[in-house]
Amino acid sequence: MNEGTGAAPAISHPDKLLFPVDGITKGELARYYESVAPLMLPHLRGRPLTMERFPAGIEKKGFIQKDVSKGFPEWLERVEIAKKDGTTWYPLVNDARSLQWIANQNCVTPHVWVSRVPEFLVPDLCVFDLDPSTDDFETLRKSALAVRALLDELGLPSFVKTSGSKGYHIVVALDGKSDAEIVGTFTHGVGALLVKRHPELFTQEFIKADRGDRVLIDTGRNWPGATFAAVYAVRPKPSAPISAPCSFDEIERGAVQPRTCTLRSMAERLASVGDLWANLHERPASLAEPFARVRAQLSEEDWQEAHAARVRKPKSRSAPRAERRRSPKR
């Protein structure tokens, strides 16, 4: 099993129910991560990682843990990253025993940065997170295909995975020559262009009540400190859905929806389709020309509205009723 050095840690309390309705135990979760480690680790290595932990199972409140400055094994690799009021020691899951260690911490979902150490301010991925406002799969399907079409137009090969929750994550492998400021601004510009072309499908409104039935094109995952669910990660939902690689053809046919792949179905799926992200980094892309093309299609007003959508406050829900009636519609 082990791709790293040293023995894998023993799983304590393997019979603990983490998914009570489905009967999925901590031991079963650990065995799943053991089985997908060879496919998952190339996408985890070097990325600062955040653990979404559920010590009492997913039906109880869990918590997010970034810092492992205390209570970690000596062999666990870590990276110290500055923050506003000090530093955070993030774990690095670079081998199979580290993956087993986080499973033993009741970590259901590992979340990762889009960059790797030591160049953690230079992403090697950019991510477009599709977050639907309704359960209308047809709108989500059209949205995913529209993102793929625009990225194709820009000359950017894209890969897709289920989020394991409500939407899809569409990613592009980058050549490491654009810093986080460029990547974050580029992806936000792509979101603005999608809203401009398909206003019936997309929104960049951060406030849920302002989204209507549209799909949020969330590009905030591309800034330092932000994360997205790692590929092959289990999500804390009924049936233990997986954030699993899929194909745009499967989305187009409606064959793979956001929670189609589960912990107990992944072995059969992998035997059938293999690792659809195996060659993700074979053709890393430059953003120089695509960014110029996006800029050429957006006016200053488009950029301003995209920024406003991201930072807009929920005034319409906190203002007095009479003031809300007087407020002009956007």
HELIX and SHEET records of a PDB file:
HELIX    1   1 LYS A   26  LEU A   44  1                                  19    
HELIX    2   2 ALA A   96  ASN A  104  1                                   9    
HELIX    3   3 PHE A  137  GLU A  153  1                                  17    
HELIX    4   4 ALA A  180  ARG A  197  1                                  18    
HELIX    5   5 LYS A  208  ASP A  210  5                                   3    
HELIX    6   6 GLY A  220  ASN A  222  5                                   3    
HELIX    7   7 PHE A  248  ARG A  253  1                                   6    
HELIX    8   8 MET A  266  VAL A  273  1                                   8    
HELIX    9   9 ALA A  288  ALA A  296  1                                   9    
HELIX   10  10 GLU A  300  VAL A  311  1                                  12    
HELIX   11  11 LYS A  315  SER A  318  1                                   4    
HELIX   12  12 ARG A  321  ARG A  326  1                                   6    
SHEET    1   A 2 LEU A  17  PHE A  19  0                                        
SHEET    2   A 2 ILE A  24  THR A  25 -1                                        
SHEET    1   B 4 PHE A  63  GLN A  65  0                                        
SHEET    2   B 4 LEU A  49  ARG A  53 -1                                        
SHEET    3   B 4 CYS A 107  VAL A 112 -1                                        
SHEET    4   B 4 PHE A 228  ALA A 229 -1                                        
SHEET    1   C 2 ARG A  78  LYS A  83  0                                        
SHEET    2   C 2 GLY A  86  PRO A  91 -1                                        
SHEET    1   D 6 PHE A 202  THR A 203  0                                        
SHEET    2   D 6 VAL A 215  ASP A 218  1                                        
SHEET    3   D 6 LEU A 125  PRO A 132 -1                                        
SHEET    4   D 6 TYR A 168  ALA A 173 -1                                        
SHEET    5   D 6 PHE A 159  THR A 162 -1                                        
SHEET    6   D 6 PRO A 245  CYS A 246 -1                                        
END                                                                             
